[in-house]
Amino acid sequence: MAGLLASLLLMQMLMLQWLGSALSQPFPNYHADFVEIDQQKNELKWWQTGAFYQIYPRSFKDSNGDGVGDLNGITDKLDYLKELGITATWLSPIFTSPMADFGYDIANFTEIASIFGTMADLERLLAVAKQLNIKIILDFVPNHSSDECDWFKRSAAGDPEYKDFYVWHPGKMVNGSRHPPSNWVSVFRGSAWQWHETRQEYYLHQFVKKQPDLNYRNPKVREAMKNVLRFWLAKGVFGFRIDAVPHVFEIAPDNEGQYRDEPRNDWNNDPDDYGYLQHIYTVDQPETISLVYEWRAVLDEFRDDEERILLAETYSPIDIVMQYYGNATAEGAQLPFNFLLISEISNSSNADNYVQSIQKWMQHMPKGRTANWVLGNHDNRRVGSRLGKDRVDMLNMLITTLPGASVTYQGEELGMSDVWISWQDTVDPAACNSNSSIYEHFSRDPERTPFQWNGDTDAGFSNASKTWLPIAEDFKLVNVDQEQKESLSHLNIYKRLMQLRRESKTLQHGETEVKAVSDAVLGVKRFRQHDFTYLTILSLFDGTETVNLKESFDDLTAEMQVVLVSDKSQRKVGDYINVKSLQLLPKESLILRSTSTYYNYYTNGEHRQLSIEGVYLLLAQVVLYLTYRR
């Protein structure tokens, strides 16, 4: 027995010596023998930690010199998306359209607009994307068509098959005079009802008058739009972003066939403005949620080893947004867009404000669902203009290290900013329907200007004499070619972020804590059993901050190593920092990693952690004890 004990003690000493050697390495792989302990039962689906990238086709790349981006331009630049680390890209509408709302007024839902190319061009794009393992997602615009759509023309003519494809009403007679059916206001100003001379009735248009609303209370409409989904799924697309989904249903007419007026808002005195009314009858009707579930069932018809997905655009109250995920009996959209960082965060938002917005989504999200984080899109001011150019990197760090999927609008990885557009150059109908004194409040043109590829003419976007919207004046400094040369450019930081998330199981699978370290410093901790812990630290304002991370986050190693910095930092990747005393420069952002991994265990109902060297010591002690008992 004494000999056996001596041998075991010698083994323990040798193990400790080996551990000491391992500890001297920068990142010893302590968890190597314990991976199976925490093996995920189910691998994450491709979209659950996906990096989504929105392309606005008119502004991405012009391949034929007409000043407007097109499909071949996108295909030619797919290598760029691969280099970024993008999982999937969704394209704003590319379908046949008179372009009254730049493609969101669709005349044929299964045909490519000639300004963007041909069906063969799309098929080529899909083929190249497949080779690069980039998923293509299309925009699905269900609320309305163009008034030049064949369905609408037949409906207006009274064709029995299409008569009720749209929302029609003869109007109300008041003192012998005909008036619109209700007081409903269009999103783009003015009455939402338009008189049609041929049919001698009003039709509903919640957007511009050339976008008549489809009637989803007609089963034929629902089936027709499901067939649109099937058409493109058969072509090989991986899903759809659903446009303006809260508007799809409006309240049904009453027993007398009349629509109720919506109550007005006392704070708005402009009867043509959308904010004049409380939209209780035209958005967020309960039937809308069920319709999204029907669309999801169509996508599941095409499910193979890779799931097809829905991304739903809704700025609805959080309780309604969460219903889009699905319920106990039906699946819905995998990713209802999370716009809280757009709608709730401003230039003056402190760390607590960020925490509240992030936790609002996480706490409301049903169990087992996937979060997503959106900073911008073609309808909102760019991040650099809305929140500051000096916050671009920190916000990209935030959405990349939070759990779930991230969504990037083209150019945000470069730090592109809004471009001032004169009234004469304004083309957005939301602005054109107003006037020269207020148009800037409504215009979405500033965030839709052409992508900046290089410092050549037209920023490398086109060789046309005039592009459809003006090029930003800063294009010689803010462009892909220039930023590729700068180590800490927005572009290169973005690439490193994408790489870090692809490589880190903690960032993919780990748990999350989000805290206000101070009023000015936001911290996001990602942690996982027997793996490295990551901390994203964002200094939001212009002052220098000194913080003690230990006071905010438990179970941190005494030192943490810098794995990514913003251009506002004087630190370098590989530097070690003391977590009890971290000084941050104004607008500095860092991603830190623990210097060891941990093995989690539970005792007496408490969650505790042992460093992996502690696990080996514990096992050795157990062996000694059992041997002695024997």
C-alpha positions in Angstrom: 0.0 0.0 0.0 2.8 2.4 0.9 4.4 1.8 -2.5 1.2 2.5 -4.3 0.6 5.7 -2.3 4.1 6.8 -3.1 3.5 6.2 -6.8 0.3 8.2 -6.8 2.0 11.0 -5.0 4.8 11.0 -7.6 2.1 11.0 -10.4 0.4 14.0 -8.7 3.8 15.9 -8.5 4.4 15.2 -12.2 0.9 16.4 -13.1 1.5 19.6 -11.1 4.8 20.1 -12.9 3.1 19.6 -16.3 0.4 22.1 -15.3 3.0 24.6 -14.2 4.6 24.3 -17.7 1.2 24.6 -19.3 0.4 27.7 -17.2 3.4 29.5 -18.6 1.8 29.4 -22.1 -0.2 32.4 -23.3 -3.5 30.4 -23.6 -3.1 26.9 -22.3 -5.9 24.6 -23.6 -7.0 23.4 -20.2 -10.4 22.3 -21.5 -9.0 19.9 -24.1 -9.9 16.8 -22.0 -13.2 18.1 -20.9 -14.9 19.2 -24.1 -17.4 16.3 -24.0 -18.7 17.5 -20.6 -20.3 20.5 -22.2 -20.9 19.3 -25.8 -23.9 21.0 -27.3 -26.8 18.5 -27.8 -27.8 20.3 -30.9 -25.5 22.3 -33.2 -26.7 25.8 -33.9 -28.4 26.3 -37.2 -26.7 28.4 -39.8 -28.7 31.6 -39.1 -28.5 31.5 -35.3 -25.2 33.2 -35.1 -25.4 34.5 -38.7 -23.9 37.7 -40.0 -26.6 39.2 -42.2 -25.8 42.0 -44.6 -28.4 44.1 -46.3 -27.7 45.2 -49.9 -29.7 48.0 -51.4 -29.2 47.0 -55.1 -29.6 50.4 -56.6 -26.6 51.6 -54.6 -24.2 48.6 -54.3 -22.4 48.2 -57.7 -23.3 49.4 -61.2 -22.0 47.0 -63.8 -23.4 48.6 -67.0 -22.8 52.3 -66.5 -26.3 53.5 -66.2 -25.8 55.0 -62.7 -27.9 52.4 -61.0 -26.6 49.3 -59.2 -27.6 45.9 -60.5 -27.5 42.1 -60.1 -24.3 41.6 -62.0 -22.7 44.3 -59.9 -23.7 42.3 -56.7 -22.4 39.1 -58.2 -19.0 40.7 -59.1 -18.6 41.8 -55.5 -19.7 38.6 -53.6 -16.0 37.9 -52.9 -16.0 41.1 -50.8 -18.9 39.7 -48.7 -17.0 36.4 -48.3 -13.9 38.4 -47.2 -16.0 40.2 -44.6 -17.3 36.9 -43.2 -21.0 37.4 -44.2 -23.3 34.4 -43.7 -26.3 35.7 -45.8 -27.2 38.8 -47.7 -30.7 40.1 -48.3 -31.5 42.2 -51.3 -34.0 45.0 -51.3 -36.6 44.5 -54.0 -35.3 43.5 -57.5 -38.7 42.8 -59.1 -40.5 44.4 -62.0 -41.7 47.8 -60.9 -42.4 51.4 -62.2 -40.2 52.5 -59.3 -42.6 54.9 -57.6 -41.1 53.7 -54.4 -37.9 52.3 -55.8 -39.0 48.7 -56.1 -41.4 48.5 -53.2 -44.2 49.0 -55.7 -44.1 45.6 -57.5 -45.8 45.1 -60.8 -44.8 41.5 -61.2 -43.8 39.5 -58.1 -42.0 36.7 -60.1 -40.1 38.8 -62.6 -36.8 40.7 -62.4 -36.8 44.5 -63.1 -34.9 45.2 -66.3 -33.0 48.0 -64.5 -31.4 45.3 -62.3 -30.9 42.6 -65.0 -32.5 39.4 -66.0 -33.6 36.2 -64.4 -30.5 34.6 -65.9 -28.5 37.3 -64.0 -30.2 36.3 -60.7 -29.6 32.6 -61.4 -25.9 33.4 -61.9 -25.8 35.3 -58.7 -27.4 32.4 -56.8 -24.8 30.0 -58.3 -21.8 32.1 -57.4 -23.2 32.7 -53.9 -23.7 29.0 -53.4 -20.0 28.4 -54.4 -19.0 30.9 -51.7 -21.5 29.6 -49.2 -23.3 32.9 -48.9 -27.1 32.6 -48.6 -29.3 34.9 -50.7 -32.4 36.3 -49.1 -35.0 38.3 -51.0 -37.3 41.1 -50.0 -41.0 40.0 -49.8 -43.4 42.9 -50.1 -46.8 41.4 -49.1 -48.9 44.5 -48.1 -49.4 45.9 -51.6 -48.6 45.8 -55.2 -48.1 48.5 -57.8 -51.2 49.9 -59.4 -49.5 48.7 -62.7 -49.7 45.1 -61.5 -52.0 42.9 -63.7 -53.9 41.9 -60.6 -54.8 45.5 -59.8 -55.8 46.2 -63.4 -58.1 43.2 -63.4 -59.5 44.1 -60.0 -60.2 47.7 -61.1 -62.0 46.4 -64.2 -64.3 44.1 -62.1 -62.8 40.8 -63.2 -64.6 38.2 -61.0 -61.4 36.4 -60.2 -59.6 39.5 -59.0 -62.5 41.8 -58.0 -61.7 41.4 -54.3 -57.9 41.2 -54.5 -57.6 44.7 -53.1 -59.4 46.7 -50.5 -62.2 48.7 -52.2 -65.0 50.8 -50.8 -67.6 53.1 -52.4 -67.0 55.8 -49.8 -69.4 57.6 -47.5 -72.1 60.0 -48.7 -72.3 63.1 -46.5 -74.9 65.8 -47.5 -74.9 64.4 -51.0 -71.2 64.5 -51.3 -68.9 61.5 -51.6 -66.1 61.2 -49.1 -63.3 58.6 -48.4 -64.5 55.6 -46.3 -62.5 56.7 -43.2 -60.0 59.2 -41.9 -57.1 56.8 -42.3 -53.8 58.5 -43.2 -51.0 57.2 -45.5 -47.5 56.6 -44.1 -46.4 58.9 -46.9 -48.9 61.7 -46.0 -52.4 62.5 -47.0 -55.5 60.2 -47.2 -54.9 56.5 -47.4 -57.9 56.3 -49.8 -57.7 57.0 -53.5 -60.6 57.4 -55.8 -60.5 55.1 -59.0 -62.6 56.5 -61.9 -62.9 53.2 -63.8 -64.2 51.2 -60.8 -66.0 54.2 -59.2 -64.7 53.2 -55.8 -61.9 54.1 -53.4 -59.0 51.8 -52.9 -56.8 51.6 -49.8 -53.1 52.5 -50.0 -51.2 52.7 -46.7 -48.2 53.9 -48.6 -48.1 55.9 -51.9 -51.2 56.0 -54.1 -49.4 53.8 -56.6 -49.2 51.0 -54.0 -52.8 49.6 -53.5 -53.2 47.4 -50.5 -53.9 43.7 -51.1 -56.9 42.2 -49.4 -55.7 39.3 -47.2 -59.3 38.5 -46.1 -59.6 36.9 -49.5 -58.1 33.4 -49.4 -57.2 33.7 -53.1 -54.8 36.5 -52.2 -53.2 34.5 -49.5 -52.6 31.6 -51.8 -51.3 33.8 -54.6 -48.7 35.3 -52.3 -47.7 31.8 -51.0 -47.1 30.8 -54.5 -44.8 33.8 -54.9 -42.7 32.5 -52.0 -42.7 29.0 -53.6 -41.5 30.4 -56.9 -38.4 32.0 -55.4 -37.7 29.2 -53.0 -37.6 26.8 -56.0 -35.0 29.1 -57.5 -32.7 28.5 -54.5 -33.2 31.5 -52.3 -32.7 30.9 -48.5 -35.5 33.0 -47.2 -37.2 36.4 -47.2 -37.2 39.6 -45.3 -40.9 40.5 -44.9 -41.5 44.2 -45.6 -43.9 46.3 -43.5 -45.6 43.3 -42.1 -47.7 45.1 -39.4 -49.7 46.8 -42.2 -50.8 43.6 -44.0 -54.2 43.5 -42.3 -56.6 46.3 -41.4 -59.7 45.9 -39.3 -62.7 44.3 -41.1 -65.6 46.6 -42.0 -68.5 46.6 -39.6 -71.9 45.0 -40.2 -72.9 48.0 -42.3 -69.8 47.6 -44.4 -68.2 50.7 -43.0 -64.6 51.3 -41.7 -64.1 53.0 -38.3 -62.2 56.3 -38.0 -58.9 56.1 -36.1 -58.6 58.4 -33.0 -56.2 61.4 -33.4 -53.1 62.3 -31.4 -53.4 65.6 -29.5 -49.7 66.3 -30.0 -49.9 66.4 -33.8 -51.8 69.2 -35.6 -51.0 68.2 -39.2 -53.9 66.2 -40.6 -51.8 65.0 -43.5 -49.1 63.6 -41.2 -49.0 59.9 -40.3 -48.5 60.8 -36.7 -51.8 62.7 -36.6 -53.7 59.4 -35.9 -53.4 56.5 -33.5 -53.2 53.6 -35.9 -55.3 51.1 -33.9 -57.3 49.8 -37.0 -54.6 49.7 -39.7 -51.6 48.0 -38.1 -50.9 45.1 -35.7 -54.2 43.3 -36.3 -54.2 39.8 -34.7 -54.7 38.1 -38.1 -51.2 39.3 -39.2 -49.4 37.0 -36.8 -51.3 34.0 -38.0 -50.5 34.9 -41.6 -46.8 34.9 -40.8 -47.2 31.4 -39.4 -48.7 30.4 -42.7 -45.8 31.8 -44.6 -43.4 29.9 -42.3 -45.2 26.7 -43.2 -44.5 27.4 -46.9 -40.8 27.8 -46.2 -40.7 24.5 -44.3 -42.0 22.8 -47.4 -38.5 23.5 -48.8 -36.6 22.6 -45.8 -33.6 20.2 -46.3 -30.4 20.1 -44.3 -30.4 23.9 -44.2 -33.4 25.8 -43.0 -35.1 28.6 -45.0 -35.8 31.6 -42.9 -38.1 34.6 -42.4 -36.9 38.0 -41.1 -39.9 40.2 -40.2 -39.8 44.0 -40.3 -41.9 45.3 -37.5 -41.5 48.4 -35.3 -44.5 47.2 -33.2 -44.6 47.1 -29.4 -42.3 44.5 -27.9 -45.1 42.1 -26.8 -46.5 42.0 -30.4 -43.0 41.6 -31.9 -42.4 38.5 -29.8 -45.5 36.8 -31.2 -43.8 36.7 -34.6 -41.4 34.1 -33.3 -44.3 31.6 -33.1 -46.3 30.0 -30.4 -46.9 26.5 -28.8 -48.4 25.1 -31.9 -46.9 27.0 -34.9 -43.5 28.4 -35.9 -43.2 31.9 -37.1 -40.3 34.1 -38.3 -37.0 32.9 -37.1 -35.8 36.5 -36.7 -38.3 39.3 -36.1 -36.0 42.3 -36.5 -34.8 43.9 -33.3 -34.9 47.6 -33.9 -34.4 48.7 -30.3 -30.9 50.0 -30.9 -32.3 52.2 -33.6 -35.5 53.3 -31.9 -34.3 53.7 -28.3 -30.6 54.6 -28.4 -29.5 58.2 -29.1 -26.3 60.2 -28.9 -27.0 61.0 -25.3 -27.8 57.4 -24.2 -25.8 56.3 -21.2 -24.7 52.7 -20.3 -28.0 52.1 -18.4 -30.0 53.0 -21.5 -28.1 50.5 -23.5 -28.5 47.8 -20.8 -32.3 48.5 -20.7 -32.7 48.2 -24.5 -30.6 45.0 -24.7 -32.3 43.4 -21.7 -35.7 44.4 -23.0 -35.3 42.1 -26.0 -33.6 39.3 -24.0 -36.2 39.3 -21.2 -39.2 39.3 -23.5 -37.8 36.8 -26.0 -39.5 33.4 -25.7 -37.3 30.6 -24.4 -35.4 28.8 -27.1 -35.6 31.6 -29.6 -32.7 33.5 -31.2 -31.9 37.2 -30.6 -30.7 39.6 -33.3 -29.2 43.1 -33.3 -29.8 45.7 -36.0 -28.0 49.0 -36.1 -29.2 50.4 -39.5 -31.1 49.9 -42.7 -32.2 51.8 -45.8 -35.0 53.5 -43.8 -32.9 55.0 -41.0 -30.0 57.4 -40.7 -26.6 55.8 -40.8 -24.8 54.9 -37.5 -22.0 57.4 -38.1 -24.6 60.2 -38.5 -27.1 59.1 -35.9 -24.7 58.1 -33.1 -21.4 59.5 -34.2 -18.5 58.4 -36.4 -16.4 57.8 -33.3 -18.9 55.2 -32.1 -19.0 53.1 -35.3 -16.4 50.5 -34.1 -17.8 50.2 -30.6 -21.3 49.6 -31.9 -20.1 46.9 -34.4 -18.3 45.3 -31.4 -21.5 45.4 -29.5 -23.8 43.7 -32.0 -21.1 41.1 -32.9 -20.5 40.0 -29.3 -24.1 39.9 -28.1 -25.8 36.5 -28.5 -27.5 35.6 -31.7 -27.4 37.1 -35.2 -26.2 40.5 -36.3 -27.5 42.6 -39.2 -25.3 45.1 -41.1 -26.6 47.6 -43.6 -24.2 48.0 -46.6 -21.5 50.6 -45.8 -21.8 50.5 -42.0 -18.6 48.4 -42.0 -16.8 51.3 -43.6 -18.3 54.0 -41.4 -20.2 55.6 -44.3 -22.3 58.5 -43.2 -25.4 60.3 -44.5 -25.1 62.5 -47.5 -27.0 65.8 -47.6 -29.4 65.8 -50.6 -30.9 69.0 -52.0 -34.6 69.3 -52.6 -33.9 69.3 -56.3 -32.0 66.0 -56.1 -34.4 64.4 -53.7 -36.2 61.3 -55.1 -37.6 59.5 -52.1 -41.4 59.6 -52.3 -41.6 60.0 -48.5 -39.9 63.3 -49.0 -41.3 64.3 -52.3 -44.8 64.1 -50.9 -44.0 66.9 -48.5 -42.4 70.2 -49.4 -39.0 71.9 -49.6 -39.2 73.3 -46.1 -39.8 69.9 -44.3 -38.6 67.3 -46.8 -35.4 66.5 -44.9 -37.4 65.2 -41.9 -38.9 62.5 -44.2 -36.2 61.8 -46.8 -34.4 58.4 -46.7 -32.1 59.4 -49.6 -29.2 60.4 -47.3 -28.6 56.8 -46.2 -29.2 55.3 -49.6 -26.3 56.9 -51.5 -23.9 54.7 -53.6 -21.4 52.4 -51.9 -17.9 53.6 -51.8 -15.5 51.1 -53.3 -12.4 53.2 -54.0 -11.2 56.8 -54.5 -11.8 56.8 -58.3 -14.6 58.6 -60.1 -18.0 57.8 -58.6 -16.2 56.0 -55.7 -15.8 52.9 -58.0 -19.6 52.4 -57.9 -20.2 53.4 -61.5 -18.6 55.0 -64.6 -21.8 56.9 -65.4 -21.9 60.6 -66.0 -24.4 60.9 -63.2 -25.4 58.4 -60.5 -29.0 58.0 -59.3 -28.1 59.7 -56.0 -25.0 61.8 -55.4 -21.7 60.3 -54.1 -20.6 61.3 -50.6 -17.9 64.0 -50.5 -15.7 61.9 -48.2 -15.4 59.0 -50.6 -11.7 59.3 -51.2 -11.1 58.6 -47.5 -14.0 56.3 -46.7 -13.8 53.5 -49.2 -12.9 49.8 -49.3 -9.5 50.2 -51.0 -8.4 52.9 -48.6 -9.6 51.1 -45.4 -8.0 47.8 -46.4 -4.6 49.5 -46.0 -5.2 50.8 -42.5 -4.8 48.4 -39.7 -7.4 49.9 -37.4 -9.8 51.1 -40.0 -13.5 50.5 -39.5 -13.4 47.8 -42.2 -10.5 45.8 -40.7 -11.9 46.0 -37.2 -15.2 44.7 -38.7 -13.4 41.8 -40.4 -11.7 40.8 -37.1 -15.0 40.9 -35.3 -16.5 38.5 -37.8 -13.5 36.2 -37.5 -13.6 36.3 -33.7 -17.2 35.3 -33.7 -16.7 32.5 -36.1 -13.8 31.1 -34.1 -15.2 31.5 -30.5 -17.5 28.9 -29.2 -18.1 31.3 -26.2 -19.5 34.0 -28.5 -21.6 31.4 -30.4 -23.0 29.4 -27.5 -22.1 31.2 -24.3 -24.3 32.9 -21.7 -24.5 36.6 -21.4 -24.3 39.4 -18.8 -24.8 43.0 -19.8 -24.1 45.7 -17.2 -23.5 49.4 -16.8 -20.0 49.3 -15.3 -20.5 53.1 -14.8 -22.7 55.7 -16.3 -20.4 56.0 -19.2 -19.0 52.4 -19.6 -21.0 49.5 -20.9 -19.8 45.9 -20.4 -20.9 42.7 -22.1 -19.7 39.4 -20.6 -19.9 36.2 -22.6 -19.0 33.0 -20.7 -19.2 29.3 -21.2 -18.2 26.1 -19.3 -14.6 25.1 -19.7 -14.0 27.9 -22.2 -12.6 31.4 -22.3 -14.6 34.4 -21.0 -14.9 37.5 -23.1 -15.7 41.0 -22.1 -16.7 43.8 -24.5 -16.0 47.2 -22.9 -17.4 50.4 -24.4 -16.6 53.8 -23.2 -19.5 55.8 -24.5 -18.6 59.4 -24.0 -15.8 61.9 -24.3 -14.3 61.6 -20.8 -11.6 59.4 -19.5 -13.0 56.6 -17.3 -11.3 54.3 -14.7 -13.3 51.2 -13.8 -13.1 48.1 -11.7 -14.5 45.3 -13.7 -14.3 42.9 -10.8 -17.0 44.9 -9.0 -19.4 44.4 -11.9 -18.6 40.9 -13.1 -18.0 37.7 -11.1 -15.4 35.0 -11.9 -12.9 37.1 -13.9 -9.3 36.2 -14.0 -7.0 38.8 -12.3 -5.7 39.8 -15.7 -7.4 39.7 -19.1 -5.8 39.9 -22.5 -6.8 42.4 -25.2 -8.0 40.6 -28.4 -9.5 43.5 -30.3 -9.2 47.3 -30.0 -10.8 50.3 -31.7 -8.8 53.1 -33.2 -9.6 55.2 -30.1 -7.4 52.9 -28.0 -3.7 53.1 -27.3 -3.6 49.5 -26.3 -2.4 46.7 -28.6 -3.8 43.2 -29.2 -2.0 40.9 -26.8 -1.7 43.5 -24.0 -2.7 42.4 -20.5 -4.9 44.6 -18.3 -5.7 44.5 -14.6 -9.4 44.0 -14.3 -9.5 46.0 -11.0 -8.1 49.1 -12.6 -8.9 49.7 -16.2 -8.5 53.2 -17.6 -10.4 53.9 -20.8 -9.8 56.8 -23.2 -12.8 58.7 -24.6 -14.9 56.5 -26.9 -12.4 53.6 -26.5 -13.7 50.1 -27.0 -12.0 46.8 -26.2 -12.7 43.1 -26.3 -10.9 41.2 -23.6 -10.4 37.5 -23.0 -9.7 35.6 -19.8 -6.2 34.2 -19.3 -7.5 30.8 -18.3 -10.6 28.7 -18.7 -12.9 27.3 -16.0 -14.8 24.1 -15.2 -18.2 24.9 -13.7 -19.7 22.7 -11.0 -22.5 22.9 -8.5 -22.5 22.2 -4.7 -25.2 22.9 -2.1 -27.3 24.6 -4.7 -24.5 27.1 -5.5 -22.8 27.6 -8.9 -19.0 27.6 -8.5 -16.0 27.4 -10.8 -12.8 25.5 -10.6 -9.9 26.3 -12.9 -9.0 23.2 -14.8 -5.7 22.8 -12.9 -8.0 22.6 -9.9 -9.9 19.8 -11.5 -6.8 17.7 -12.0 -5.8 18.2 -8.4 -9.3 17.3 -7.3 -9.2 14.1 -9.4 -5.8 13.2 -8.0 -7.1 13.6 -4.4 -10.1 11.5 -5.2 -7.8 8.7 -6.5 -5.7 8.9 -3.4 -8.7 8.8 -1.1 -10.3 5.8 -2.9 -7.0 3.9 -2.9 -6.6 4.6 0.8 -10.2 3.4 1.5 -9.5 0.2 -0.4 
